[in-house]
Amino acid sequence: MFSFKSATAVSPNRVLNHSTSGMAHIGVLSLAAIAGSLSYHSIPAKLALGASGLDASTSAVAEPAAATPAAQKWLIRADEVHTAAGAPLRGGVISVVNGKIAAVVGAPGGDDSKSDSDDENTIEVFAVTPGMIDLGARLVTHPDAVEQSTEAAVWMRVSDSLDFFHTGWDRELRSGVTAVLASPPDNDVMGGLSCVVKTGGAPELEARLVKQDAALRGSMGTQPSMGNTPASGTPQNFYVRRPATRMGVEWIFRKSFYDAIAAQSDPERDFEGADVLQAVMRGEIPMSVQAWLTQDIRTAIFLKEEFKIPHMWVDAAAEAWKEPDLLVRSKIGVVFPPFSFNGRVGREGGFLTFGAAKEMHELGVNFAFSGHGTRDVAGRLAQQPALAMRGGLNFQAALRAATINPARMAGVDDRLGSIEVGKDADLVLWSGRPFLPTSRVVGVILNGELVLDPRKDS
C-alpha cells in the first residue's frame, strides 16, 4: 500500500525552535561567542534573522552546535547576501557548520572591509544567494522511465529509475541548481510520483533524497497520446488505446479520479493507485501538470476545480499569462519553461513573453522558473530571472521565483530555498550582482561541501 512522509528539518542549533507555522525563532547570543566557537576573526556587527525575515537592522543570533574536531566549517564573506527571506544583507557573513547554515551576519550600512585572514575555510565573493531549485528539470527522459502499459501509472515512483551517473546532474549543480523535482517523462496522462533530490552528492538515492512523493505528475496536450492509435481491426500491441486526442487525455484523467472516488465507498472497486489519487484530492500530495498552451492550461484548471484538488501547479505553462482570471480564481501555481528571444517555446510552440512573470507577480499568482535541464547556457535556470527582469519583474521577486517559491510549492521550504539558520547549506556564489549579464556563478556549496571553488574553478 502506498505511504508517504513529509520531510522535516533537522537543526543543529540548540536555540532553533519551530512553531506550528514552520517559522524559526532564534535566540540571542553574543557575536563574540560565535566568533570564538568558529575560531575565526571578528565578524561584523549584527546578525539578522527572525520569523519576519532577514533584515540588516535586526539584531538576532543563533548559537551554532558545539564543534567537533572533524566539523566541516566555512565562513563566507560577501558584499551582498540575498537571503530570499527578507531584505538583502550588505557586508554579510555566512557561517556553515556540518552541512547547515549556523549563522547569518550583516552590517546595517554595509561592510567594505576585506578579511586579512588566510584561513583556507574563508571565502570572499561579491554576492551569495540560496541554491536554486528547478521544479521542471527534465533530467529523466528515457521512455523506459515511465510505465508503458497504462496511461495512469500513479503508483509508480520515478525515484526507482534515477540515473545519478548522468552528466546532467553535474551540469545543473555547477550552474547553481542544487535541487530539482525529478519527474517521470510525460508520455503518460499521469506518469507517477515525483521526488525532490539534490543535484550532487553520493550517486545513490539515500544520499540525495530530500522528499519522496513530492508531487503526482500529469500531462496535458499532445505528448501523452503520441504513439497511441484508435482501435481498428485486430490490435497488434497495447498502444491501440485511448488517448489518441486531447479529449482522450482529459477522459483518462477524469476516469481515474472518479474511479478513486468510487473506491472510497466501495472496497470492491479499489485499485492500485487509488490511495494516491485520494491523497491528491485531500491535499496531502500536490499535483504537477505539464500544460504548454492556453487550451491545455484551461483544461488543467477546470479539472483542478472539478475534483477540488487543493495543491496543483501547471508546469511548462508558457501561455498561462493569457488566462489571468482563471489563474487567480483557481489559485493554481505556474512554472514557466525557459524563455526564448523569439517568444516561441517548447514542442507545442507556445508563446511566452518576457513580461509574463511580472504579470503573475502583480496578480499574486505563485510562480517559479525552470531551465528544463537544457544544455544551452542561455536556457539554464540561472538565466531565467534576468530575462524576467528584462520584462519588468523586480529583483527580489525574480530571486524568490528561483529559490523559495519552488521550495514552498514542493513542500521542502523547511530545508531549502532561503538562507536561514538551520537550513541546508546550499549556496550559490556570484562574481557580481546575481542575474546581471556581467555576473556569473563562480562557486557552489551543497550540503556544506564546496563543490565549485571560486578560488580555483573560476
N, C-alpha and C positions, 0 to 999 in steps of 0.2 A: 504493500500500500504506500502511496505517495506520502511523504512527510517533508516538512521544511522547518528551518530555524532561522530567525533573523540574527544578523551579526551584532555583536556587542563590542563596545570599545573597552580596551584594557589599558588603564592608565598606570604609568609608573610613579605617579605623584601621590604622596600621602594626603595632600590637601585638595586634590581634584575630586569633586563630588558631582554626580549627575542628578538633576532634578527630574521629575516625571516628564518635563518637556524636552529633555535631552540636552539642555544648556549646561555648560560647565560653570561652576562657581569657584573662583580661585582665591585662596587665602593669601595674606600679605606676608612677605618675607623681605629682609634687607637685601639690597643688591650686593653688599659686601659678602653676605653668606653665599650667594650664588657664585660670585667670582671665586670665593675660596673653595667651594665644593668642586668647581670645574678646574681649579688650578690654572686659571688664565689671568691675563692682565685685566685691569679695571674695565667695567662695562658702562656705557652711557647711562645718563641719569635716571630714566624711568622705564619700567616695563609696563606695557599697556595690553591688558586683555581682560575681558569680562563678559557677562551674559549679554550685554548690549552690543558687543563687538569690540574691535580694537580701535584705540584712539590714542594719539601721541600725548594727549594731555592727561590721561588717566594713569594713576599710579597703582599698579597691582601686579603681584608677582606670585608664581607658583614655585614651590620647593621641588627641586629635582630629586629623583630617587637616589639613595645612597650609592655612590660609585663603587664598583668592584675593581680589582686590579686589571681585569680584562675588559672593562667597559669601553664601548666604542663611542667616541666623542667627536663632535665637530663644532666649531664656532664660526659662524658665517656672518661677516660684516658687509653691509650693503648701503649704498646711498639711499635706496628706496626698497622697502619691504611692502609688497602688495599682498595683503592677507586674505582678501576675498571675504573677510568677516567684519570689515569696518574701514575706517579711514587708513590710508597708507601711512607707514612709519618712515620718517626721514632720519637718516643716520641710524638704521636699525641693526640689531644684532639678534641672531637666532642661535640658540644652543640646542644641539642634538645629542641625546644620550641613549644608547642602546636601541636605536631604531625609532625613537619617539621624540617629538618636539618637547624639550624640557623647559625652555624659557624663550620669551619674545620680548625684546627690549627696543625702545625708541626714544629719541630726544625730541622735545616739542619743536624746537627751531631747526632741527637737522643737526647733523654732526659731520663736519667736513674733515675731522681729524682722521688720519690714517694710522693703522696699527703699526707699531715698530716691532711687533712680535715676529719671530721667525719660526714659530711653532708650526710644525707640518700639519697640524689639525685645524689651523686657522685659514679661512678662505675669504678673500676680498673680491667683490664683484659690484657692478653698478646696481643691479636690481634682482630681487627674488620674488617668485610667485609660487603658489601651490602647484604641485604636479597636475597636469591636465588630464581630464577624463573624457573618453570618447564612447558614447553610447551607440554609435553607428559604425564602429570599425569592422570592416569586412575582412577579418583575418581567418575566418573559417569559410572556405569557398568550394571545397571539393564536393561534388554531388553525393558522394557516399557518406558525407557527414550529416545527412538528413534522411529519415526513413522514406523509402520509395514506394512501399506497398500500400500506403494510406495517405490521404491528404490532411489528416488531423492527428498527427503523432504527438499529442500534447503531453504525454507522459515521458517522452524521451528527453534525456539531458545532453546538451551539447558538450558538457564537461567530459563526457566519455570519448569524445573524438578530437580533443585538442592536441595539436602537434606543437609543442613548445620548442622544437628544433627549427621551426620555420623562421626564415630570416626576417619576416615582417615584424616579429616581436621586438627584435633589437632595433630595427629601423624606427618603430614607434617610440621606444624608450629614449633613444638618442635625440629625438626631435622634441622631447618634453612631455610625451604622453606616458604617464606612469600607471594608469589603469584603464581597462576597457570593459565594456559589456560584450562578452563573446556570445554570439547568437548563431543558430543554425542557418544554412543557406535558405533563401526564400523561394524554394522550389515547391513547398507545400503551402496550403492555406494557413495551417498552423503547424510549424515545424518542431516545436518542443520548447524546453525551458532553457533560458539564457543564464549565464553566471557572470559575476564581476571578478576579474582576475588582474593581478599585477602583470606588467609587461616585461619584468625582469625577475631574476632570482633563479633558484634551482629549477631545472626543467621538469618539474613534477607538479601535479595539481595541488597536493597538500601544502607545498611551499608558496604557491601563488594565489590560491583561492581567497577572495575577500568575502563573497556572498554567493552561496549556491541558490538556484531557483530565484534569481533576482527579477525575472520577468518571463511571461509567456510570449513567444514570438509568433506573430501573424503577418500575413502579407495580402495586399490587395493589388489590383491591376492585372497585367497580362502574364507576369512571371509564374505564378502558381499553376496556370493552365498550360504552360508551354510543354509540349511533348505528349499531352493527352489528346485523344481523338474521340469523337462521338461514336456511340455504338452503331455498328453497321455490319451485318453478316456475323461470321463466327469470330469472336475475339481471339487475337493471337498472343496477347500479353495483358498485364493488369493496367496498362496505360489507356486502355479503351474504357474510359470512365469520365465522370464529372471531376473537376470543372474543365470545360473547353472554352468558356467565355467568362467575362466579368460577372455576369449573372450567376453562373455556376459557382464562382468563388464565394459570392455572398451566400448562396444556398448552403454550401458546406459549412460556413461559419455559423449560420443561424441554426441549422440542423444539429450541429454539435452542442451548442449551448442549450437548445430546447431539450435535447436528449438528456443532458446533465440535470436540467431542472426536473424532468420526469423521474430520473433516478433517485432524487432526494426523497420522494414519497413512495416509490415502488422499488424495493430492493431487487426484484426480479429484472428490472430494466437497467441495473447498474452495469457499467462497462469500464474497461481500462482507460484511465484518464478523466473519468467523471469527477473525481475529487479535485483534480487540478482546475477544471473549469468552474467548479463550485467555489473554490478558493479565490479565483479571479473575481467572481461576482460578489463575494464577500469583502473584497478589497484587501485580501491577505497577500495576493501576488499581483503586481502591476502587469499591464499588457502593453507590448510594443508592437505596432503595426506599420509595416512598410507601405507607404502610400505617396507616390510622387505627384500625381495630378489632382486637379480640383475634384473631378468626379469620384476618385478613389478616397480622397480625404473626406468628402461628404459622406460616403458610404461608411467609413470607419466611425465617424461621429454619430451617425444615425444608429449604428449597431451598439456603440457605447451607451447611448441613451436608451435603446430598446431593452438591453439586458442590465441596465443600471450598473455598469462597470465603474467603480469609483476612481481607479487609477489607470489611465491609459495615455500614451503619447503616440503621435504619428512620426515615424522615422522617415528620413529622406523626403520630408514634406516641402518640396520645392515651391508648390503653389498654395501653401497654407495662407499666405498673405491675401489671397483672393476671397477668403471666407472669414472676415473678421467677426461678424455677428455670431456665426456658428462656433467659432473658437471660444469666444467669451461665454456664450451660453452653456456650452458643454464642459467648460473647464478642462479641456484636453491640453496636453503638453505638445510641444513641437521640437523635433530635432532636425536641423537643416542639413542638407547634403553640402559638399564643398561648393563654394561659389565658382562661377566661371566668368570670364571677361566678356563673353558674348551673351550671357544670360541663360543659355540653354544647358541643362544639366541632366545627367543620368540616361539610362537606357530608354526611358519613356519620353525624353525630350521636354521635360518640364521647364518652365520659365521662372527663374529666381533672380530677383533684383537685389542689389547691394543694400537697398533701403528696407528690405523685408524684416530684418532683425529689429531695426528701430521701430517699425510699426508694431511688432509683437511686444516690445518693451512698453510702448505707450498704451497698448491695450491691456497690459497687465497679464499677458499670456506667458506662462513659464516656458522657456525655450533654451536650447543648447546647440552648440556647433558640433560638427563631425568632420573628420578628414577621410572617412571611408577606407582607411588603411592604404591610401594611394601611395605609389612610388614617386609620383610627381611632387616635387618640393612645393610648388605653388598651391597644391591641393591639400597639404597636410593641415592638421588641426591648428598648429601654431600660427598659420597664415589667415585663418578664417576671421578671428577678431579684427584684424587690420582691415580686411575688406568690408566688414560690417561697420567699422568706424568710418570708413570712406563714405558709407551710405548714411551717416549721421548718428550712429549709435555712440553713446558716451563710453569712456574707457572703463569705468567701473562695471557697467552692465556687460560690456564685452568680456571682461575678465571673469565675471561670475558665470557667463554662458559657457565657458571652457573649463570651469572648476567646480564651484559649489552647486550650481544648478543641476548638472548631470549627477552629482553625488546624491543630492536630495531625491531626484527622480528615481534613482536606482536603490535608494534606501541605505546608502553607505556613508552618509554625511557624518556619522558618529566617528568615523576613522579618517575619511578622505575629504578633499575639496577645499580646505582652507588651512591657513597657518595659525593654529591654536594649540595651546599647551595640552599634551596628552594624545594628540592625533599622530598618525603615522608620519614619519619624517620623509615625505615625498615632496621634493622641492625642485624647482627649475631656476637655474641661474642664467642671467641675461647680461649681454655686453652693454646694453643701453636700456632706454625705456621700452618695456615689453610691447611687442606687436608693431613697433615702428619699422619702416623699411630698412632703416640703418642699423637695427638691432638684430641679434641672433642669439639662439640658445648656445651657451658655452659650457654649461655644466648641468648635471642632473644627479640628484640624490634620491635613492629609492630605499625605503625601509632603513634609512640611516646610513646606507652604503653609498659612497661616491662612485658612481658608475661612469660618469663623464666628467673628467677633471679639467676645469678651466685653466689650470696651471700647466697642463701637459697636452691635452687633446685639442685645444683651440688653436 
